[in-house]
Amino acid sequence: MEETTTIDCPYCNSETLVILDGVDGDLDLVSDCENCCRPINVKASVEDGAVVSIQAG
């Protein structure tokens, strides 16, 4: 199961979609902004298939 969520891009402030792989635990990935195409480092914590916390930088 994939989990999707939106975050604010730290570069251009637009909302961008992030797709998480649905695996429980801590995730560390890079997602490109849909607007400015810059890479965003995303750290997320997933429990029982739901996003508990997410940070973008």
mmCIF file as gemmi writes it, N, C-alpha and C atoms, coordinates in Angstrom:
data_model
loop_
_atom_site.group_PDB
_atom_site.id
_atom_site.type_symbol
_atom_site.label_atom_id
_atom_site.label_alt_id
_atom_site.label_comp_id
_atom_site.label_asym_id
_atom_site.label_entity_id
_atom_site.label_seq_id
_atom_site.pdbx_PDB_ins_code
_atom_site.Cartn_x
_atom_site.Cartn_y
_atom_site.Cartn_z
_atom_site.occupancy
_atom_site.B_iso_or_equiv
_atom_site.pdbx_formal_charge
_atom_site.auth_seq_id
_atom_site.auth_asym_id
_atom_site.pdbx_PDB_model_num
ATOM 1 N N . MET Axp A 1 ? 0.844 -1.175 0 1 0 ? 1 A 1
ATOM 2 C CA . MET Axp A 1 ? 0 0 0 1 0 ? 1 A 1
ATOM 3 C C . MET Axp A 1 ? 0.888 1.237 0 1 0 ? 1 A 1
ATOM 4 N N . GLU Axp A 2 ? 0.555 2.198 -0.841 1 0 ? 2 A 1
ATOM 5 C CA . GLU Axp A 2 ? 1.289 3.456 -0.869 1 0 ? 2 A 1
ATOM 6 C C . GLU Axp A 2 ? 0.497 4.525 -0.139 1 0 ? 2 A 1
ATOM 7 N N . GLU Axp A 3 ? 1.187 5.34 0.59 1 0 ? 3 A 1
ATOM 8 C CA . GLU Axp A 3 ? 0.589 6.465 1.305 1 0 ? 3 A 1
ATOM 9 C C . GLU Axp A 3 ? 1.039 7.735 0.606 1 0 ? 3 A 1
ATOM 10 N N . THR Axp A 4 ? 0.114 8.654 0.362 1 0 ? 4 A 1
ATOM 11 C CA . THR Axp A 4 ? 0.478 9.933 -0.246 1 0 ? 4 A 1
ATOM 12 C C . THR Axp A 4 ? 0.134 11.052 0.729 1 0 ? 4 A 1
ATOM 13 N N . THR Axp A 5 ? 0.92 12.091 0.662 1 0 ? 5 A 1
ATOM 14 C CA . THR Axp A 5 ? 0.691 13.271 1.486 1 0 ? 5 A 1
ATOM 15 C C . THR Axp A 5 ? 1.257 14.475 0.742 1 0 ? 5 A 1
ATOM 16 N N . THR Axp A 6 ? 0.854 15.652 1.127 1 0 ? 6 A 1
ATOM 17 C CA . THR Axp A 6 ? 1.407 16.86 0.51 1 0 ? 6 A 1
ATOM 18 C C . THR Axp A 6 ? 2.261 17.589 1.541 1 0 ? 6 A 1
ATOM 19 N N . ILE Axp A 7 ? 3.311 18.233 1.034 1 0 ? 7 A 1
ATOM 20 C CA . ILE Axp A 7 ? 4.19 19.05 1.86 1 0 ? 7 A 1
ATOM 21 C C . ILE Axp A 7 ? 4.394 20.375 1.151 1 0 ? 7 A 1
ATOM 22 N N . ASP Axp A 8 ? 4.862 21.37 1.881 1 0 ? 8 A 1
ATOM 23 C CA . ASP Axp A 8 ? 5.232 22.652 1.278 1 0 ? 8 A 1
ATOM 24 C C . ASP Axp A 8 ? 6.701 22.588 0.887 1 0 ? 8 A 1
ATOM 25 N N . CYS Axp A 9 ? 7 22.948 -0.342 1 0 ? 9 A 1
ATOM 26 C CA . CYS Axp A 9 ? 8.367 22.961 -0.826 1 0 ? 9 A 1
ATOM 27 C C . CYS Axp A 9 ? 9.154 24.015 -0.045 1 0 ? 9 A 1
ATOM 28 N N . PRO Axp A 10 ? 10.331 23.661 0.5 1 0 ? 10 A 1
ATOM 29 C CA . PRO Axp A 10 ? 11.121 24.64 1.24 1 0 ? 10 A 1
ATOM 30 C C . PRO Axp A 10 ? 11.762 25.707 0.339 1 0 ? 10 A 1
ATOM 31 N N . TYR Axp A 11 ? 11.743 25.502 -0.974 1 0 ? 11 A 1
ATOM 32 C CA . TYR Axp A 11 ? 12.356 26.453 -1.91 1 0 ? 11 A 1
ATOM 33 C C . TYR Axp A 11 ? 11.344 27.447 -2.479 1 0 ? 11 A 1
ATOM 34 N N . CYS Axp A 12 ? 10.198 26.941 -2.973 1 0 ? 12 A 1
ATOM 35 C CA . CYS Axp A 12 ? 9.241 27.828 -3.645 1 0 ? 12 A 1
ATOM 36 C C . CYS Axp A 12 ? 7.904 27.942 -2.905 1 0 ? 12 A 1
ATOM 37 N N . ASN Axp A 13 ? 7.741 27.22 -1.797 1 0 ? 13 A 1
ATOM 38 C CA . ASN Axp A 13 ? 6.541 27.263 -0.955 1 0 ? 13 A 1
ATOM 39 C C . ASN Axp A 13 ? 5.284 26.676 -1.589 1 0 ? 13 A 1
ATOM 40 N N . SER Axp A 14 ? 5.377 26.048 -2.747 1 0 ? 14 A 1
ATOM 41 C CA . SER Axp A 14 ? 4.188 25.438 -3.335 1 0 ? 14 A 1
ATOM 42 C C . SER Axp A 14 ? 3.959 24.056 -2.721 1 0 ? 14 A 1
ATOM 43 N N . GLU Axp A 15 ? 2.702 23.62 -2.723 1 0 ? 15 A 1
ATOM 44 C CA . GLU Axp A 15 ? 2.398 22.282 -2.241 1 0 ? 15 A 1
ATOM 45 C C . GLU Axp A 15 ? 2.855 21.266 -3.27 1 0 ? 15 A 1
ATOM 46 N N . THR Axp A 16 ? 3.446 20.18 -2.795 1 0 ? 16 A 1
ATOM 47 C CA . THR Axp A 16 ? 3.887 19.121 -3.688 1 0 ? 16 A 1
ATOM 48 C C . THR Axp A 16 ? 3.534 17.773 -3.077 1 0 ? 16 A 1
ATOM 49 N N . LEU Axp A 17 ? 3.221 16.829 -3.917 1 0 ? 17 A 1
ATOM 50 C CA . LEU Axp A 17 ? 2.808 15.498 -3.493 1 0 ? 17 A 1
ATOM 51 C C . LEU Axp A 17 ? 4.027 14.638 -3.201 1 0 ? 17 A 1
ATOM 52 N N . VAL Axp A 18 ? 3.976 13.902 -2.093 1 0 ? 18 A 1
ATOM 53 C CA . VAL Axp A 18 ? 5.025 12.952 -1.737 1 0 ? 18 A 1
ATOM 54 C C . VAL Axp A 18 ? 4.377 11.579 -1.621 1 0 ? 18 A 1
ATOM 55 N N . ILE Axp A 19 ? 4.977 10.595 -2.265 1 0 ? 19 A 1
ATOM 56 C CA . ILE Axp A 19 ? 4.481 9.222 -2.206 1 0 ? 19 A 1
ATOM 57 C C . ILE Axp A 19 ? 5.408 8.422 -1.309 1 0 ? 19 A 1
ATOM 58 N N . LEU Axp A 20 ? 4.846 7.847 -0.248 1 0 ? 20 A 1
ATOM 59 C CA . LEU Axp A 20 ? 5.604 7.009 0.676 1 0 ? 20 A 1
ATOM 60 C C . LEU Axp A 20 ? 5.287 5.555 0.353 1 0 ? 20 A 1
ATOM 61 N N . ASP Axp A 21 ? 6.211 4.668 0.602 1 0 ? 21 A 1
ATOM 62 C CA . ASP Axp A 21 ? 6.028 3.281 0.195 1 0 ? 21 A 1
ATOM 63 C C . ASP Axp A 21 ? 5.105 2.467 1.09 1 0 ? 21 A 1
ATOM 64 N N . GLY Axp A 22 ? 4.585 3.045 2.171 1 0 ? 22 A 1
ATOM 65 C CA . GLY Axp A 22 ? 3.617 2.366 3.013 1 0 ? 22 A 1
ATOM 66 C C . GLY Axp A 22 ? 4.223 1.423 4.032 1 0 ? 22 A 1
ATOM 67 N N . VAL Axp A 23 ? 5.537 1.331 4.082 1 0 ? 23 A 1
ATOM 68 C CA . VAL Axp A 23 ? 6.199 0.467 5.049 1 0 ? 23 A 1
ATOM 69 C C . VAL Axp A 23 ? 6.29 1.202 6.381 1 0 ? 23 A 1
ATOM 70 N N . ASP Axp A 24 ? 5.922 0.514 7.46 1 0 ? 24 A 1
ATOM 71 C CA . ASP Axp A 24 ? 6.027 1.121 8.782 1 0 ? 24 A 1
ATOM 72 C C . ASP Axp A 24 ? 7.484 1.365 9.145 1 0 ? 24 A 1
ATOM 73 N N . GLY Axp A 25 ? 7.714 2.446 9.878 1 0 ? 25 A 1
ATOM 74 C CA . GLY Axp A 25 ? 9.056 2.775 10.335 1 0 ? 25 A 1
ATOM 75 C C . GLY Axp A 25 ? 9.467 4.153 9.881 1 0 ? 25 A 1
ATOM 76 N N . ASP Axp A 26 ? 10.751 4.425 9.978 1 0 ? 26 A 1
ATOM 77 C CA . ASP Axp A 26 ? 11.304 5.721 9.592 1 0 ? 26 A 1
ATOM 78 C C . ASP Axp A 26 ? 11.77 5.668 8.144 1 0 ? 26 A 1
ATOM 79 N N . LEU Axp A 27 ? 11.375 6.673 7.366 1 0 ? 27 A 1
ATOM 80 C CA . LEU Axp A 27 ? 11.746 6.75 5.961 1 0 ? 27 A 1
ATOM 81 C C . LEU Axp A 27 ? 12.58 7.993 5.726 1 0 ? 27 A 1
ATOM 82 N N . ASP Axp A 28 ? 13.561 7.878 4.863 1 0 ? 28 A 1
ATOM 83 C CA . ASP Axp A 28 ? 14.41 8.991 4.477 1 0 ? 28 A 1
ATOM 84 C C . ASP Axp A 28 ? 14.528 8.932 2.964 1 0 ? 28 A 1
ATOM 85 N N . LEU Axp A 29 ? 13.923 9.903 2.26 1 0 ? 29 A 1
ATOM 86 C CA . LEU Axp A 29 ? 13.901 9.858 0.807 1 0 ? 29 A 1
ATOM 87 C C . LEU Axp A 29 ? 14.044 11.24 0.212 1 0 ? 29 A 1
ATOM 88 N N . VAL Axp A 30 ? 14.225 11.285 -1.092 1 0 ? 30 A 1
ATOM 89 C CA . VAL Axp A 30 ? 14.307 12.546 -1.826 1 0 ? 30 A 1
ATOM 90 C C . VAL Axp A 30 ? 13.156 12.582 -2.819 1 0 ? 30 A 1
ATOM 91 N N . SER Axp A 31 ? 12.402 13.683 -2.808 1 0 ? 31 A 1
ATOM 92 C CA . SER Axp A 31 ? 11.275 13.863 -3.715 1 0 ? 31 A 1
ATOM 93 C C . SER Axp A 31 ? 11.439 15.209 -4.414 1 0 ? 31 A 1
ATOM 94 N N . ASP Axp A 32 ? 11.259 15.232 -5.726 1 0 ? 32 A 1
ATOM 95 C CA . ASP Axp A 32 ? 11.38 16.489 -6.468 1 0 ? 32 A 1
ATOM 96 C C . ASP Axp A 32 ? 10.093 17.295 -6.364 1 0 ? 32 A 1
ATOM 97 N N . CYS Axp A 33 ? 10.222 18.606 -6.201 1 0 ? 33 A 1
ATOM 98 C CA . CYS Axp A 33 ? 9.072 19.506 -6.171 1 0 ? 33 A 1
ATOM 99 C C . CYS Axp A 33 ? 8.387 19.483 -7.536 1 0 ? 33 A 1
ATOM 100 N N . GLU Axp A 34 ? 7.068 19.406 -7.53 1 0 ? 34 A 1
ATOM 101 C CA . GLU Axp A 34 ? 6.31 19.395 -8.78 1 0 ? 34 A 1
ATOM 102 C C . GLU Axp A 34 ? 6.338 20.748 -9.482 1 0 ? 34 A 1
ATOM 103 N N . ASN Axp A 35 ? 6.629 21.824 -8.753 1 0 ? 35 A 1
ATOM 104 C CA . ASN Axp A 35 ? 6.62 23.161 -9.329 1 0 ? 35 A 1
ATOM 105 C C . ASN Axp A 35 ? 8.017 23.608 -9.783 1 0 ? 35 A 1
ATOM 106 N N . CYS Axp A 36 ? 8.989 23.6 -8.874 1 0 ? 36 A 1
ATOM 107 C CA . CYS Axp A 36 ? 10.321 24.118 -9.21 1 0 ? 36 A 1
ATOM 108 C C . CYS Axp A 36 ? 11.339 23.018 -9.524 1 0 ? 36 A 1
ATOM 109 N N . CYS Axp A 37 ? 10.964 21.759 -9.355 1 0 ? 37 A 1
ATOM 110 C CA . CYS Axp A 37 ? 11.783 20.582 -9.693 1 0 ? 37 A 1
ATOM 111 C C . CYS Axp A 37 ? 13.035 20.417 -8.84 1 0 ? 37 A 1
ATOM 112 N N . ARG Axp A 38 ? 13.161 21.164 -7.762 1 0 ? 38 A 1
ATOM 113 C CA . ARG Axp A 38 ? 14.326 21.007 -6.891 1 0 ? 38 A 1
ATOM 114 C C . ARG Axp A 38 ? 14.116 19.817 -5.963 1 0 ? 38 A 1
ATOM 115 N N . PRO Axp A 39 ? 15.189 19.114 -5.607 1 0 ? 39 A 1
ATOM 116 C CA . PRO Axp A 39 ? 15.071 17.944 -4.73 1 0 ? 39 A 1
ATOM 117 C C . PRO Axp A 39 ? 14.807 18.354 -3.281 1 0 ? 39 A 1
ATOM 118 N N . ILE Axp A 40 ? 13.891 17.647 -2.642 1 0 ? 40 A 1
ATOM 119 C CA . ILE Axp A 40 ? 13.519 17.906 -1.255 1 0 ? 40 A 1
ATOM 120 C C . ILE Axp A 40 ? 13.846 16.659 -0.447 1 0 ? 40 A 1
ATOM 121 N N . ASN Axp A 41 ? 14.633 16.812 0.603 1 0 ? 41 A 1
ATOM 122 C CA . ASN Axp A 41 ? 14.899 15.7 1.517 1 0 ? 41 A 1
ATOM 123 C C . ASN Axp A 41 ? 13.695 15.552 2.441 1 0 ? 41 A 1
ATOM 124 N N . VAL Axp A 42 ? 13.105 14.376 2.438 1 0 ? 42 A 1
ATOM 125 C CA . VAL Axp A 42 ? 11.908 14.121 3.227 1 0 ? 42 A 1
ATOM 126 C C . VAL Axp A 42 ? 12.21 13.026 4.243 1 0 ? 42 A 1
ATOM 127 N N . LYS Axp A 43 ? 11.892 13.295 5.508 1 0 ? 43 A 1
ATOM 128 C CA . LYS Axp A 43 ? 12.002 12.3 6.567 1 0 ? 43 A 1
ATOM 129 C C . LYS Axp A 43 ? 10.606 12.105 7.129 1 0 ? 43 A 1
ATOM 130 N N . ALA Axp A 44 ? 10.171 10.854 7.165 1 0 ? 44 A 1
ATOM 131 C CA . ALA Axp A 44 ? 8.817 10.56 7.627 1 0 ? 44 A 1
ATOM 132 C C . ALA Axp A 44 ? 8.828 9.375 8.575 1 0 ? 44 A 1
ATOM 133 N N . SER Axp A 45 ? 7.847 9.346 9.439 1 0 ? 45 A 1
ATOM 134 C CA . SER Axp A 45 ? 7.64 8.219 10.335 1 0 ? 45 A 1
ATOM 135 C C . SER Axp A 45 ? 6.242 7.679 10.057 1 0 ? 45 A 1
ATOM 136 N N . VAL Axp A 46 ? 6.159 6.373 9.78 1 0 ? 46 A 1
ATOM 137 C CA . VAL Axp A 46 ? 4.889 5.738 9.433 1 0 ? 46 A 1
ATOM 138 C C . VAL Axp A 46 ? 4.599 4.639 10.443 1 0 ? 46 A 1
ATOM 139 N N . GLU Axp A 47 ? 3.374 4.637 10.987 1 0 ? 47 A 1
ATOM 140 C CA . GLU Axp A 47 ? 2.934 3.599 11.915 1 0 ? 47 A 1
ATOM 141 C C . GLU Axp A 47 ? 1.572 3.1 11.483 1 0 ? 47 A 1
ATOM 142 N N . ASP Axp A 48 ? 1.428 1.802 11.377 1 0 ? 48 A 1
ATOM 143 C CA . ASP Axp A 48 ? 0.168 1.162 10.966 1 0 ? 48 A 1
ATOM 144 C C . ASP Axp A 48 ? -0.345 1.726 9.649 1 0 ? 48 A 1
ATOM 145 N N . GLY Axp A 49 ? 0.57 2.044 8.723 1 0 ? 49 A 1
ATOM 146 C CA . GLY Axp A 49 ? 0.194 2.536 7.414 1 0 ? 49 A 1
ATOM 147 C C . GLY Axp A 49 ? -0.186 4.006 7.352 1 0 ? 49 A 1
ATOM 148 N N . ALA Axp A 50 ? -0.07 4.722 8.467 1 0 ? 50 A 1
ATOM 149 C CA . ALA Axp A 50 ? -0.424 6.142 8.507 1 0 ? 50 A 1
ATOM 150 C C . ALA Axp A 50 ? 0.81 6.983 8.835 1 0 ? 50 A 1
ATOM 151 N N . VAL Axp A 51 ? 0.899 8.144 8.223 1 0 ? 51 A 1
ATOM 152 C CA . VAL Axp A 51 ? 2.013 9.054 8.463 1 0 ? 51 A 1
ATOM 153 C C . VAL Axp A 51 ? 1.837 9.693 9.834 1 0 ? 51 A 1
ATOM 154 N N . VAL Axp A 52 ? 2.822 9.489 10.713 1 0 ? 52 A 1
ATOM 155 C CA . VAL Axp A 52 ? 2.783 10.053 12.05 1 0 ? 52 A 1
ATOM 156 C C . VAL Axp A 52 ? 3.46 11.415 12.064 1 0 ? 52 A 1
ATOM 157 N N . SER Axp A 53 ? 4.606 11.522 11.386 1 0 ? 53 A 1
ATOM 158 C CA . SER Axp A 53 ? 5.299 12.79 11.301 1 0 ? 53 A 1
ATOM 159 C C . SER Axp A 53 ? 6.037 12.853 9.968 1 0 ? 53 A 1
ATOM 160 N N . ILE Axp A 54 ? 6.225 14.093 9.485 1 0 ? 54 A 1
ATOM 161 C CA . ILE Axp A 54 ? 6.949 14.285 8.238 1 0 ? 54 A 1
ATOM 162 C C . ILE Axp A 54 ? 7.674 15.615 8.31 1 0 ? 54 A 1
ATOM 163 N N . GLN Axp A 55 ? 8.929 15.624 7.837 1 0 ? 55 A 1
ATOM 164 C CA . GLN Axp A 55 ? 9.742 16.838 7.793 1 0 ? 55 A 1
ATOM 165 C C . GLN Axp A 55 ? 10.331 16.969 6.401 1 0 ? 55 A 1
ATOM 166 N N . ALA Axp A 56 ? 10.345 18.175 5.887 1 0 ? 56 A 1
ATOM 167 C CA . ALA Axp A 56 ? 10.922 18.44 4.565 1 0 ? 56 A 1
ATOM 168 C C . ALA Axp A 56 ? 11.994 19.497 4.715 1 0 ? 56 A 1
ATOM 169 N N . GLY Axp A 57 ? 13.118 19.262 4.071 1 0 ? 57 A 1
ATOM 170 C CA . GLY Axp A 57 ? 14.191 20.236 4.163 1 0 ? 57 A 1
ATOM 171 C C . GLY Axp A 57 ? 15.083 20.213 2.957 1 0 ? 57 A 1
